[in-house]
Amino acid sequence: MSMSTIKKLLWAAVLGLAMTSAAHAETKIAVVDFNRLLNEWVVTKSSMTALQNEFIPRQRDLETKDKDLKVKADRLQRDGAVMSESERTGLQKELAKGQRDLKSQADAINEDFEARRNEEGSKLQSQLVTEVQNYAKNNGYDLVLSVAVAVYVKDTFDITSSVLGYLQGRGDVKLTTPPANKPAAPAAKPAK
């Protein structure tokens, strides 16, 4: 389903709710800025910090190899004129291979990091949608839309700051992963 079709369906739903609101109790409609929530949510920040920490060992290994290559390049520049032809050629080949390997390793790290960041981003977005749904249900909203699908929204309909306060106030919220099948705790024995 295309994005324009989804927008049309959402607006049809909004218009339908607006038309029926005269016959029913007041309809409570709001919008939320998911990008802002993702950028300011403490769970996002801690998740991204953990992700960066996951790649620190590989990055350090890359930096070590880069330093080794620089030492060899300095040696070639400093001592190249007094080296034998075969020694100089060998060092040049070693440097060229090392630079190719370093670039290949750096590209692999970047690709792996991007893949993991996208994976974590998807988890965060999914959890954020669930949290916004919970907020909406708990506060009696009939319809909450993403600000991204709205052409114009009065500031009074934007509940992003309220939702962010709700999220930040919930210290127990962590990125959910499917629970592992843990054995049940043994039942307590009755006292005699």
N, C-alpha and C positions, 0 to 999 in steps of 0.2 A: 504494500500500500504506500503510495507516495506521500511526501510530507504535505503537499497542498491538499490532498484528499483528507488527511488526518485533520488539518486545520479547518477545512470546511465542515467536517463532522463535529469537531469541537465547538465551532461557532454555531452550528445548528442546534447543538445541545444547549449552549448558553442561551440562545434566543428562545428555545422551547421552555427552558426554566424561567426565563424572564417573563414570558407570556403567561405562564401558569402561576406565577407568583402573586398575581392580583387575586386569584381565586383561593390561594392557600396562604399560609403564614409566610412571613418574609423569608426569601431565599438568601442564604449566606454564601456569597461568592468572593473568592480571593485569588490573587496570583502570588507566585513565589519565584525568586531568581535563583535557580539551581546552581548557576556558575558562582554566584557570590557565596552561597552556602558551602559549596565544595571548597572554595578558596579560604574561607574563614573558619570552617569546622575544625575543631581540635583533633578529631579522629583522623581527618585527612592529613593534617600536619604530622601527627605521630606516625601514621602509616608511611608517608613519604620519607620521613627521617629513618624509619626502620629499613625501607627499601634502599636508601642511599648507603646505610651501614652494611647492608648485605653485599654491596659491590666494592667496599673499601679494600678487602684483600686483593682482589683482582686488579684494582686501580694501582695499589702499591707495587704489585708485581710488575705492572706495566712501567711505572716510574723507575723502578730499579733497572729494568732492561734498557730504558731510555738513557739512564745515567751511564750504564756500561758502554752503550754505543757512543756516547759523547766522549768518554775516556779513550776509546779506540780511535775515534775520529781525530781527537787532539794528538794522539800518538802518531797517527799517520801524517798529520800536518807538520808536527814538530820534527819527527825522525824520518819522514819519507825520503828525503834527499840522501840519507846515509844508509838506507835499507837496501838490501839486494833486490833485484828486480822481482824475483819469485816471492820474496817476503812481502814486498809492497803490493804486488798483484793479489796475493793471498789475503792480505788485510783488507784491500779494497773489495774483494768478493765477499769476505766475511761481513763487512760493513753494509754492503748492498743487500745481502740476504737478511741480515739483522734488521735493517730498516723495513724491508718487505714484511718480515714476520711481525715486527712491531706494529706496522699499519694494519695488518690482518687481524692481529690480536685486539687492537683498539677498536676496529670496526665490529668485531664479534662482541666485545663488551658493550658497545653502544647499542647494537641490535638486541642483545639480551636484556639490557636495561630498559629499552623502549618497550619490549614485549612484556616485561614484568610490570612496568609502569601502567601500561594499558590494562593488564590483568587486574592490578590493584584498583585502577580507576573504575573499571566495570563493577567490581565488588562494592566500592564506595558509593557509586551512583545508585546501585540497586538498594543498598542499605539506606541511603538518603531518601529515596522514594518511599520506602517503608516508614521511615521516621516522619516524613511530611504527612503521610497518610494517617499515622497515629495522632499527630498533632491536630490534623483536620477533624478527625473523628472525636477526639477529646474536647475540641472547642466548638463543635456543632456546625462545621462548614458543610454545605451541600455540594460545593464544587470548588476545587482548587486547580488552577491552571499554571503552567509554566509561563513566565513572562515572555519567553522566547516565541510563543505562539500568538501573543497578543500584539495587535497593531498599536493600540493606545490603552493605557490603564491609568486611572486616577490614583494618586498616591494613597488614598484611603483604602484601596483594595489590595495594596502590596503588603503582605504579611511577612516578608523575608526577615526583617529585624526581629520580629516576635518568634519566628521559628528558630532563628539562630540563637536567641536567648534560651529557648526551650532546649535546644541541642546542647548548648554549652552548660546549662544547668544540670544536665544528666551526665554525671561523671561515670556512670556505670556502662555507658554505651561504648562498645568496642566493635571493631570490624568483625563481623560474624563469619565463621567458616563452618562447614558442616561438622556437627559434633561427632567425635569418635565414638564407636560403640564401646562403652566402658561397662565392665561388669557391675552389677548392682551391689551396693554395700550390703554386708551381711546384716540380717535383722538382729536387733538387740535381744538378748536373752532375758526373759522375765525374772525378776528378783524372787527369791524363795524366802 
